[in-house]
Amino acid sequence: MDIFILIVVLGGLFFAIYMLAKSKNRNPIGWILLGIPTSPILMLIILLFMKKLPKQRGQVTTRKKRSIKKRR
């Protein structure tokens, strides 16, 4: 039972890292992989204090994808 709780907590932390990195236009998989050997909590704290990056050229948001599909 203890291992199940550990897996659920770590899964939640990694999901939070993924969502936070994605919202700041950073590489979520890279941040998750960096959090495995170090600490997921440390990665969350670092991400919280980092600035949001500008979107890269050609990067399409979900809202734009939906409007493109509606036009077709």
C-alpha positions in Angstrom: 0.0 0.0 0.0 2.9 2.4 0.8 4.4 1.9 -2.7 1.0 2.7 -4.3 0.8 6.0 -2.3 4.4 6.9 -3.4 3.6 6.2 -7.0 0.4 8.3 -6.9 2.2 11.2 -5.2 5.1 11.2 -7.6 2.7 10.9 -10.6 0.9 14.0 -9.3 4.1 15.9 -8.9 5.3 14.9 -12.4 1.9 15.9 -13.8 2.2 19.3 -12.1 5.7 19.7 -13.6 4.3 18.9 -17.0 1.5 21.4 -16.9 3.6 24.2 -15.4 6.4 23.7 -17.9 3.9 23.6 -20.8 2.1 26.8 -19.5 5.5 28.6 -19.5 6.4 27.4 -23.0 9.2 25.2 -21.8 10.0 21.6 -22.7 7.8 19.5 -20.3 9.5 16.2 -21.0 12.9 17.7 -20.3 11.8 19.0 -16.9 10.2 15.7 -16.0 13.4 13.9 -16.9 15.4 16.4 -14.9 13.1 15.9 -11.9 13.7 12.1 -11.8 17.3 12.1 -10.5 16.9 15.3 -8.5 13.7 16.2 -6.8 10.3 16.9 -8.4 9.5 19.4 -5.7 12.7 21.3 -6.5 11.8 21.3 -10.2 8.3 22.8 -9.4 9.9 25.5 -7.3 12.4 26.4 -10.0 9.6 26.5 -12.7 7.4 28.7 -10.5 10.1 31.4 -10.4 11.0 31.2 -14.1 9.5 33.7 -16.6 7.2 32.6 -19.4 9.1 32.2 -22.7 7.7 33.7 -25.9 6.0 31.3 -28.3 8.2 29.9 -31.0 7.4 30.7 -34.6 5.0 28.2 -36.1 3.8 27.0 -32.7 0.0 26.8 -33.0 -2.2 27.1 -29.9 -5.2 24.8 -29.3 -7.6 27.6 -29.9 -6.0 28.3 -33.3 -6.2 24.6 -34.1 -9.9 24.6 -33.4 -10.6 27.7 -35.5 -8.6 26.2 -38.4 -10.6 23.0 -38.2 -13.9 24.9 -38.2 -12.9 26.8 -41.4 -12.4 23.6 -43.4 
